[in-house]
Every structure is written in structure tokens, then in C-alpha cells.
Amino acid sequence: MTAHHDKNNNNKKQWQLATKVIHAGSGHDDPHGALASPLYQTSTFKFADADQGSARFAGEEAGYIYSRLGNPTTHELETRVAELEGYEAAAAAATGMGAIAACTMVFLRAGDHIVVSDAIYGCSFALFSELFERFGVHADFVDLNDTDALQQSLQDNTRLVFLETPANPHLKLVDIAAVSQVIAGRDIRLIVDNTFMTPLLQQPKQQGADLVVHSATKFLNGHGDVVAGIVCGSAEDIALIKGTTLKDMGATISPHDAWLILRGLKTLDVRMQRHCENAEKVADFLVQHPGVRKVYYPGLADHPHHHLIGTQMKHAGAVIALELEGDEAQARYFLNQLQMIPLAVSLGDAETLIQHPASMTHSPYTPEARQKAGITDTLVRIAVGLEAADDIIADLQQALTASQQRWQQTA
Ligand code: 4LM
């Protein structure tokens, strides 16, 4: 370890997040002094001799074995994101769903019960409501802002509360600290999906989350060229996840994808600033447009949980949902009119993306569950990107004008 590294390590706790996205975890000792993190694109690692191999497998000697179990590039990513979220450790996964499955199943066995926020990403809903049920774990989907409903949903066998805030797709917020207070003193872990915020806008550990999970596919990577996930928590919980659900079910990240996310993370702070500025401008535009019936964006003063901005979260983020005047066909017509903005699921990319949750990201919900969660058939979700805000707005404007004309003709 060089003097330079020692100095960095002594100061790193005081670093601001804008510095940590670049420097945290980058203590690699490349023999050539490479500035960028080396990519250890290897499946396996050579042992010096048989004793070393068996000692590593027995956990008696630190060191790498095989990339499903750990890899230096992956480790660098895990260290950086853990520091950003304020946890001791992290485990990277092949996808966000891989991370969610690994960090929930590890704490569950047949007969257990979990409580989940009523609006979450469609595949998380499918995992908890369908797959878990097949293995004897029952999930109740609850409005977690209703403290009485949360209290009543808790059972002796409840092991986890899982929530997303802001919720995909309509940006409902959950007061994490309030949930944490209700479950305090029980043997229940609180897991927060922080994908929509990133640690730069919200650090759920400060509100009492035991684990924080991300789809790293989104803002963390930021360039739309990777699918990945990551979960942060105590060293003990992360060691358990790495040693069981990740090791034996195998949703481990590719070192190349970890390397791309490390690169993407360096610009997270500047990207989030631009994402947020653009989203505010787009929300302001949508609110005043006569063809738009409702805009869901926590940054707007009429959002029911607007008060959480400035306390739980630093900013409303860059995802907006809206309802157009008209029916579902009208929403589809509008999507088809866009010229620059791609019709695509995902979020957090340089490109602004737009999609129809009821038939796309939230199609795994039953129609009844969608209705209960407030995910209407006319809802459209915009993940605001990094383009010039005027160009995003101009594309939305021309598509809204065209669809308004259609609606006036049909109505
Ligand atoms: C989408 N979302 O919404 P992977 N958690 C949240 C998410 O939004 C997602 C995942 C986990 C979308 C994907 C098509 C809050 C995904 C799952 O896709 O497995 O990395 O993350 O558009």
C-alpha cells in the first residue's frame, strides 16, 4: 500500500458524494499504475499450490477462487456503492431482479410472511406474489403510508418488509422512517429499492433500512448498455447473501459489466443534476398542457408526499408519470407520435425513454392488483434523460398536439 493510498483512506470518510462516486473503493494496486480500474475478465484464479486452494475454499485464507464467488473488478464496484449508500458492504448481481431475489430469499423459508409496498416494479411484484407463493412464502401488498394497515399486516412469521420509494411507475412515496418505526424491535428486515433515487438523492440507511437494493441497469450505470443489480447492507448480511443465494443460485455480475458501471458511476453526480433539472422543466411543461389530465411527480407542490423532499430525499428525481385526457387508445396514439424520444422500458439512461406501464413494465400485475395499486391503463411513464430540455419538451409538445387533435375528432 503506497503513502498515497493511505492518505486517501484516512480522508475518505469526509469525502462528499460527488468525490466518492469517483474515488471510493479505487484502492487497486495495478503494477503499471493504471488510472482506470483494471478489468479482471477472468472466470477463475490460479492457486500457488494445493494447500492454498484448499485454504481459500475453507475460508482460512483470503483471496480469489472463481468469479461467481468474487472478482477484483466486482469488488471495487461493491466497495464504491457500499460507501455511497453508507453501508459496510455490498454484493453485485447480474440484474436488479437477481439482486432482489438474492437479498430476500436468503432470509426466508417456507411458512414465512413478507410485507411489500402496494406499488412496485412489475417483476418484483411477480417474484413476491407468484414465485414466493410456490415456495410457501406469502406476501401481503400494503399501503405502507397507512400505519394502521402496516401494523395489522405484521404477523409473528413476518421476516421482511420490502418497499420502493419513489414507486415504479407512478412515483408514490413511502415514508421510510415511519415504516422503520412501526417494525422496530421485531425480527424483521427492512429492504428499500433505491433505484429511482440513487444514493446521491436518497440514502435509506439514514431512515432505518437494513438493506438497500438497486437495479444498477438504471442511473448507476447510466448508459443503457448493461443489466445489473447491487445490494448493500451489513458485512454479516452481505457475506450471507454472497455465500448462499448468490453463490448457489448464481446471479453474479459479469466483471465486464461491473467495470462499465464503475466507469458510469464517475459521472453520476453531474448526470443526476442534469436529469433532475430536465425533469423539473418537463414536469412544469406537462402541468400546464391542456391535453394532460394529471402529472405525477413528487417535485410538484400538489404531490401528496411532496413534504418528503428535503427530508427523506434531496430531489424528486427524473421519472415522471402522466395521464392524458382520453382513454387507453389515446395514450397509445400519443406514444406512437413521438419522434426523438424512444418508446422503450428502463430508465436512468442518457436518452429520455417513454413507456406504457399497464401493458409493459407492470403487465405482470393482474388487472385487479394494478387497479388497487393505482396503475391505470391511461398512465404513461417518462424517464427524463440528458438531452437539451427544450428538445425533450418540443417532442412531447408535438405528440401531445397531434393526440389532442385526434381526441377532439373522436370525442
Ligand atoms: C423499468 N425496471 O421499470 P433489472 N427495481 C426497480 C426497477 O425499476 C427495475 C428493477 C428493480 C424496469 C425494467 C424494464 C425499481 C426494473 C429490476 O431490470 O433486473 O436490472 O431491475 O423499466
Residues whose N, C-alpha, C, O or C-beta is under 5 A from the ligand:
A	BS01	4LM	T95 G96 M97 G98 Y121 N168 D193 T195 S215 T217 V227 A228 V345 S346 L347 T361
